[in-house]
Amino acid sequence: MVYVLDLTKPNGMFMARDFAIRDGDTVYVTEAPYTQFNKVLSAIAGPAQTANSLKTISGL
């Protein structure tokens, strides 16, 4: 049996309050959407920062 609780909505918070987790249950938690956004920004900003540093060091 699968249950989905959206804790970003008030209804999810009320449902979670009475939700029992037992030994042997598997709990899967997804990342918040802004975490994925931060990963994309870091992937882009990292190489750009390195290129800018190299440009500064070489005096171009």
Secondary structure as the mmCIF struct_conf table of DSSP 4:
data_model
#
loop_
_struct_conf.conf_type_id
_struct_conf.id
_struct_conf.beg_label_comp_id
_struct_conf.beg_label_asym_id
_struct_conf.beg_label_seq_id
_struct_conf.end_label_comp_id
_struct_conf.end_label_asym_id
_struct_conf.end_label_seq_id
TURN_TY1_P TURN_TY1_P1 LEU A 7 THR A 8
BEND BEND1 LYS A 9 LYS A 9
HELX_RH_AL_P HELX_RH_AL_P1 PRO A 10 ARG A 17
TURN_TY1_P TURN_TY1_P2 ASP A 18 ASP A 18
TURN_TY1_P TURN_TY1_P3 ASP A 23 GLY A 24
HELX_LH_PP_P HELX_LH_PP_P1 THR A 30 ALA A 32
HELX_RH_AL_P HELX_RH_AL_P2 PRO A 33 SER A 58
TURN_TY1_P TURN_TY1_P4 GLY A 59 GLY A 59
#
